[in-house]
């Protein structure tokens, strides 16, 4: 697998993808690096550098510290979904993930498995350089995919676009969270400026296909700059849209009313937020004797009043919110083996002072997960169950195994931090946790190899037997296994796969059937 992206912090355009692919059958980097990208796309030319001059906003010490660590352009919003899998696949599960496509319960029996067919393929847009296209969602009416400077809604079973939302610039980040009303948030550039950066926050109605409003953040305080703030990520929770980055955090209500802005006179600022349902979690950074001191705060989405606060061990620079309820965070306190996280912490945020319930270490790559290097959101290859109080992870990919399961999925008790159960993987590509369906069973994605299509599995979280829900055809195996970043949503018995970036076709992909599309739909006809 590839190394994680360089630290983000300015909202600058991302660098081009890494070098040529390595065959999936070959040994990988430790599977804990979540841009778990097994194969890589061919390099797309020189990496764009950052804008000249200081970043917008004030010049707090933490900004200068992060600037010194991130001298080149950064990957922003390599998207979002509930989980990212090996082979460079971003994964999400829609509201209908409980649909198994028919068939009964059982272990490895293929009875009832859907032999999927290619229902629709959207060609890759023609671009001269790498362009971010993060974000994909499924509603009750549409499958929605971001495109080059726009968001497009398609019929669930494929077909021509039903609607389109034009944007003023390239997408930087797209929130995986969607409200019950079908609202989500995106972050994009303003191409009307000479040096476009990620300053535009938009609220999108995915059911109506409309951009409801666009906002910019500006600092407050005596030394505040009048320039708009550049953000790294955006989330939505408790009917509040909140964006964060090295210049601090800002928030708006869903009717567009500003709720708070960063104060440059303060010694602390919000690096980012993760929302889900009624909750909003902030990661706040302060400078203490020249070292970062992070607090993970459960806040009131309307006022930002702190309901609960947990202080991360001093010196740890980045904390990632894996789950809001139960509250689980990831930190890099040592050897993360490229995963961006070395330990997961379960936190009780029921009181004013958060309490550590348990800690689970990744053991230097024995377990697979991935958190983006510096962002608060974006952790993947993970599923968390509130009802079972469990964290689910895959073990490392056994690339040298001649046959048999390529890995396992383990269940970790959040009260004790101990592995309490495991499920065998499947032959072929690794099996990776994605999310939970309506009955609490685990949905897992098995990545494609060059000769075998991907698959979707359900794991019974009581017996830990598994059942294959969908087997995808060999004709899409090559596309899936060599594409850089996939976003994947399994909903309503269909698998929606979308690239999180648009790029020129590989020079050695002369076969049009093997050229990576922007998106495709798989399922039963």
SULQUIMO-V96535 format. One record per residue. N is the residue number from 0. D_CENTER is the distance of its C-alpha to the mean C-alpha in Angstrom with 1 decimal. Layout:
N_D_CENTER / N_D_CENTER
This chain:
0_16.6 / 1_15.9 / 2_15.8 / 3_12.7 / 4_12.6 / 5_15.4 / 6_15.1 / 7_14.1 / 8_16.5 / 9_18.3 / 10_16.2 / 11_18.1 / 12_17.3 / 13_15.4 / 14_17.6 / 15_18.4 / 16_17.0 / 17_18.8 / 18_21.9 / 19_23.1 / 20_21.8 / 21_23.1 / 22_24.1 / 23_21.9 / 24_25.0 / 25_25.5 / 26_24.5 / 27_21.1 / 28_19.8 / 29_19.0 / 30_16.2 / 31_14.5 / 32_12.8 / 33_9.3 / 34_9.2 / 35_11.4 / 36_13.2 / 37_16.6 / 38_18.4 / 39_18.1 / 40_19.2 / 41_22.4 / 42_22.4 / 43_22.7 / 44_25.1 / 45_25.2 / 46_22.3 / 47_22.6 / 48_23.7 / 49_23.2 / 50_25.7 / 51_28.9 / 52_29.9 / 53_28.2 / 54_25.1 / 55_25.9 / 56_26.8 / 57_28.8 / 58_29.0 / 59_28.2 / 60_28.4 / 61_24.8 / 62_24.0 / 63_26.6 / 64_25.3 / 65_21.8 / 66_23.4 / 67_25.5 / 68_22.5 / 69_20.7 / 70_23.6 / 71_21.8 / 72_19.2 / 73_15.6 / 74_12.3 / 75_10.9 / 76_7.9 / 77_7.2 / 78_5.0 / 79_3.1 / 80_4.1 / 81_5.9 / 82_5.9 / 83_6.1 / 84_9.9 / 85_12.8 / 86_14.2 / 87_11.2 / 88_9.8 / 89_6.5 / 90_7.7 / 91_8.5 / 92_12.0 / 93_14.2 / 94_17.1 / 95_19.4 / 96_17.7 / 97_21.0 / 98_22.8 / 99_23.7 / 100_25.7 / 101_29.0 / 102_30.7 / 103_31.5 / 104_30.2 / 105_30.8 / 106_29.7 / 107_29.1 / 108_31.2 / 109_30.1 / 110_32.3 / 111_30.5 / 112_27.8 / 113_26.9 / 114_27.7 / 115_25.3 / 116_26.5 / 117_24.9 / 118_25.3 / 119_24.1 / 120_22.8 / 121_21.9 / 122_23.1 / 123_21.3 / 124_22.5 / 125_25.0 / 126_23.7 / 127_25.5 / 128_22.5 / 129_18.7 / 130_17.2 / 131_13.6 / 132_12.8 / 133_9.2 / 134_9.0 / 135_10.7 / 136_12.4 / 137_15.6 / 138_18.4 / 139_21.9 / 140_23.2 / 141_20.7 / 142_17.8 / 143_16.2 / 144_14.7 / 145_14.3 / 146_17.0 / 147_18.8 / 148_19.5 / 149_19.3 / 150_17.6 / 151_19.5 / 152_20.2 / 153_21.8 / 154_23.8 / 155_22.1 / 156_24.3 / 157_23.9 / 158_26.4 / 159_26.9 / 160_24.8 / 161_25.8 / 162_24.7 / 163_23.1 / 164_22.0 / 165_22.9 / 166_21.2 / 167_23.1 / 168_20.7 / 169_17.6 / 170_14.2 / 171_12.3 / 172_9.3 / 173_8.8 / 174_8.4 / 175_7.4 / 176_10.5 / 177_13.8 / 178_17.2 / 179_20.1 / 180_21.6 / 181_18.8 / 182_17.7 / 183_14.3 / 184_13.8 / 185_13.0 / 186_13.9 / 187_16.2 / 188_19.1 / 189_22.8 / 190_24.6 / 191_27.9 / 192_28.0 / 193_29.3 / 194_26.3 / 195_23.2 / 196_20.4 / 197_17.5 / 198_19.7 / 199_19.4 / 200_17.8 / 201_18.2 / 202_18.4 / 203_18.2 / 204_20.2 / 205_18.6 / 206_21.8 / 207_24.2 / 208_22.3 / 209_23.1 / 210_21.8 / 211_23.5 / 212_23.5 / 213_22.4 / 214_22.8 / 215_23.0 / 216_23.1 / 217_26.2 / 218_27.4 / 219_30.3 / 220_33.0 / 221_36.0 / 222_34.2 / 223_31.5 / 224_31.0 / 225_31.3 / 226_28.5 / 227_25.2 / 228_22.5 / 229_19.6 / 230_16.2 / 231_12.9 / 232_10.6 / 233_11.5 / 234_11.4 / 235_14.1 / 236_16.1 / 237_19.8 / 238_20.4 / 239_19.4 / 240_17.1 / 241_16.3 / 242_15.2 / 243_15.5 / 244_16.1 / 245_19.1 / 246_21.5 / 247_20.7 / 248_19.3 / 249_20.6 / 250_20.5 / 251_22.1 / 252_23.2 / 253_22.4 / 254_25.9 / 255_25.0 / 256_27.0 / 257_26.0 / 258_25.6 / 259_25.2 / 260_24.9 / 261_24.8 / 262_28.3 / 263_29.0 / 264_32.0 / 265_30.0 / 266_29.2 / 267_25.8 / 268_22.8 / 269_19.4 / 270_16.6 / 271_13.9 / 272_13.3 / 273_11.3 / 274_13.2 / 275_13.8 / 276_17.2 / 277_19.9 / 278_18.3 / 279_16.9 / 280_16.2 / 281_17.0 / 282_16.9 / 283_20.2 / 284_21.8 / 285_25.6 / 286_27.8 / 287_30.3 / 288_32.9 / 289_30.7 / 290_27.8 / 291_24.6 / 292_24.7 / 293_21.5 / 294_21.8 / 295_19.2 / 296_20.7 / 297_20.7 / 298_22.0 / 299_23.9 / 300_21.7 / 301_24.9 / 302_26.7 / 303_24.3 / 304_26.9 / 305_25.7 / 306_26.1 / 307_25.1 / 308_24.3 / 309_23.5 / 310_24.4 / 311_22.5 / 312_24.9 / 313_26.3 / 314_25.2 / 315_21.6 / 316_19.8 / 317_16.1 / 318_14.8 / 319_11.3 / 320_11.2 / 321_10.2 / 322_12.4 / 323_14.7 / 324_17.5 / 325_18.4 / 326_17.2 / 327_15.6 / 328_14.4 / 329_13.9 / 330_16.2 / 331_17.5 / 332_21.2 / 333_22.4 / 334_21.7 / 335_18.0 / 336_18.8 / 337_16.1 / 338_13.3 / 339_13.0 / 340_14.3 / 341_17.8 / 342_18.2 / 343_16.8 / 344_19.0 / 345_19.8 / 346_21.4 / 347_24.0 / 348_23.6 / 349_26.5 / 350_28.9 / 351_29.1 / 352_28.5 / 353_25.5 / 354_26.5 / 355_24.9 / 356_25.2 / 357_24.0 / 358_22.4 / 359_21.0 / 360_21.0 / 361_19.1 / 362_22.6 / 363_21.8 / 364_19.6 / 365_21.3 / 366_18.2 / 367_14.8 / 368_11.5 / 369_9.2 / 370_8.3 / 371_8.2 / 372_11.9 / 373_12.7 / 374_10.0 / 375_10.4 / 376_6.9 / 377_3.6 / 378_5.8 / 379_6.0 / 380_9.3 / 381_10.6 / 382_12.4 / 383_14.7 / 384_17.9 / 385_19.9 / 386_23.0 / 387_23.2 / 388_21.9 / 389_20.1 / 390_17.0 / 391_16.4 / 392_15.6 / 393_16.7 / 394_19.4 / 395_19.6 / 396_20.4 / 397_24.2 / 398_24.6 / 399_28.4 / 400_29.0 / 401_31.5 / 402_30.9 / 403_29.6 / 404_26.2 / 405_23.7 / 406_22.1 / 407_22.0 / 408_19.7 / 409_20.9 / 410_21.1 / 411_21.4 / 412_23.5 / 413_22.0 / 414_25.6 / 415_26.8 / 416_23.9 / 417_25.6 / 418_24.7 / 419_26.6 / 420_26.0 / 421_24.5 / 422_24.2 / 423_25.1 / 424_22.8 / 425_24.2 / 426_26.1 / 427_24.3 / 428_20.6 / 429_18.7 / 430_17.6 / 431_14.2 / 432_13.4 / 433_11.2 / 434_12.7 / 435_16.2 / 436_18.7 / 437_21.4 / 438_23.7 / 439_21.4 / 440_21.2 / 441_18.1 / 442_16.5 / 443_15.7 / 444_15.0 / 445_17.5 / 446_16.7 / 447_19.4 / 448_22.0 / 449_24.3 / 450_26.7 / 451_24.9 / 452_22.6 / 453_19.4 / 454_20.0 / 455_18.7 / 456_20.3 / 457_21.0 / 458_22.0 / 459_24.6 / 460_23.7 / 461_27.5 / 462_29.0 / 463_25.9 / 464_27.3 / 465_25.0 / 466_25.6 / 467_24.3 / 468_23.4 / 469_22.8 / 470_23.9 / 471_22.9 / 472_25.6 / 473_26.5 / 474_26.5 / 475_22.8 / 476_22.3 / 477_22.9 / 478_20.5 / 479_17.6 / 480_18.6 / 481_19.1 / 482_16.4 / 483_14.1 / 484_10.6 / 485_10.6 / 486_8.7 / 487_10.8 / 488_12.2 / 489_15.2 / 490_17.5 / 491_21.2 / 492_22.0 / 493_20.2 / 494_17.3 / 495_15.6 / 496_14.2 / 497_13.1 / 498_12.8 / 499_10.3 / 500_13.5 / 501_17.2 / 502_19.7 / 503_23.3 / 504_24.1 / 505_25.0 / 506_28.7 / 507_29.4 / 508_27.8 / 509_31.1 / 510_30.6 / 511_28.9 / 512_27.7 / 513_25.6 / 514_24.1 / 515_20.4 / 516_20.1 / 517_17.6 / 518_17.1 / 519_19.1 / 520_20.0 / 521_21.4 / 522_23.7 / 523_27.3 / 524_29.7
